[in-house]
Amino acid sequence: MYYLEEENVAVRREAAVAVSQLLVRICVNPTRSTSPALLAEVLERLLILGTSDPDPQIRRTVLENLDPRLDNYLADAENLQ
């Protein structure tokens, strides 16, 4: 997730897409070792990036890549604080 904070806009944008795609894969096919706390942390970082990044294209990219399969996680009030 280091790349979500990269100064280079293109790197942040690609990191946001990659993290979003990985998050969906993990949420759709969780394993015993899948940590709900880690999923919540990753989702929180994406939401922060998607709402507060200074570049509007990054914000748009994050929000466009929030897959509907993440709705259960997004509906959790703790993730929206």
N, C-alpha and C positions, 0 to 999 in steps of 0.2 A: 504494500500500500504506500510505500515510500514515493512512488511515482505520481500519486494523486496530489502531492505537494510540490512537484517539480516546477521550476520557474518557466520552463519551455511549455507554451500553450499546447503545441501538438502532442507532446509527451503526456501531459495531463489528460488531454482528450482521449488518446488511445488507452491510457491506463483506466480511465473511467469506463470505457467500453469493455475492456478485458475483465475488469473486476465485476462489472454487472453481469456479464455472461457466465463467469465462474460462479457467482453467487446464485444464479438461477440453477445451474447444474447441481450445485450442492443442495439447494433447497428442494429440488424436484426428486433427487435421489440421495437422501441423507443416509449416512452410515451410523453405526454405533458410536464411532469416534467423533461424529459431527457435534461440535459444541454450540448450543444455542446462544451462549454468551458471545462467542466469536462471530457468529452470524449477525447478531444484533450490533456488534461493534463495527463490522464491515458495512452493514446497511446504514448505520449512523454516519460513518465517514462519507459514504456516497451522498446521503441526504444533505450533509453540511456542504459538501462540494457543489451539489446541485442547487443550493439556495444562496450560497454566499461567495462563490468564485467571482473574482472581478471581471472575468471574461464571459460575456453573454453566450458565446458558442459552447463553452464548457457547461454552463448551467443547462442549456438546451440539450446537449448531448446526454448528460446524466438523466434528465427527466424523460427523454425519449427512450432511453434504454432501461427504464424501470419496467420490467416485464410484468404482465398481469398475474403470472404465477407467483409473484412476490406479494400479492395483495394481502394474504394472511399475515405476513410479517409487517407490512406497512400499516395494517389496521391496528396493530398493537400500540396502544397509547404510549408506552415507554419509548418506542422508536421515533415518536413524533415530538418529543419534548425539546 
